[in-house]
């Protein structure tokens, strides 16, 4: 169990370093095309970095409330559902994190998610369907999974990576639009070298949003594995989460509030029924294969 947690943390760090490197490389290449020299490219890369930090800061503070608003989740207190509240509270104490605010989504589909910006400003939400259909050990497994996302700062990581994807897409769009208004007389260079650099810039502008999205999805899948392992460590009963995932897998009820912007937050992709093709599914999936997750959880007890 501890080996899996360490491996997942290491894989996530590698992916995040690649994400940052890719962003810096993108800014530098675009800067060379726009400015025509190293100094201008480095300066533009710095400007884009500052813009990215500002955009990420806005997402950092607003993402949690926006996600809850999209789902229509309503906050509940101890008196509204003592079992759920006590379950989350006890797991939070065991995990050494503050008890997050608890929200209920009035939907018969089976799902749950965590959001916020850090353990002191975190929220967990669960659908009414999942709450009604889970047994106590299964509910503990799901809530431990979500609290692990909070404890491991996955909620912050997701907010920041989504913000980076947004600004990469915006920069790429601005770059492509700028080329339409750039005549030969305004070219930053001439000759074969400039033409090759321009071609590289155009290719990066087209592919960079896709590459950034793929990197984000890879990070997201690693964090799901980590939350599964961390949640099992918290409850000391991996079978509870494994059984809950089996029920979620068997559920065919669509989650009405689900959309592609928030699908990565849930314990299992609420849009998974829309996915087609095994290879494309694994490449663009927001979550690891649920059968693999269940097998890994049950392998922890062996």
Secondary structure as UniProt FT lines:
FT   HELIX           2..35
FT   HELIX           38..71
FT   STRAND          74..76
FT   TURN            78..80
FT   HELIX           82..95
FT   STRAND          101..105
FT   STRAND          112..118
FT   TURN            119..120
FT   STRAND          121..127
FT   HELIX           128..133
FT   HELIX           136..151
FT   TURN            152..153
FT   HELIX           154..180
FT   HELIX           184..186
FT   HELIX           192..235
FT   HELIX           238..250
FT   TURN            256..257
FT   TURN            260..262
FT   HELIX           263..265
FT   TURN            270..271
FT   HELIX           272..274
FT   HELIX           278..284
FT   HELIX           290..299
FT   TURN            300..301
//
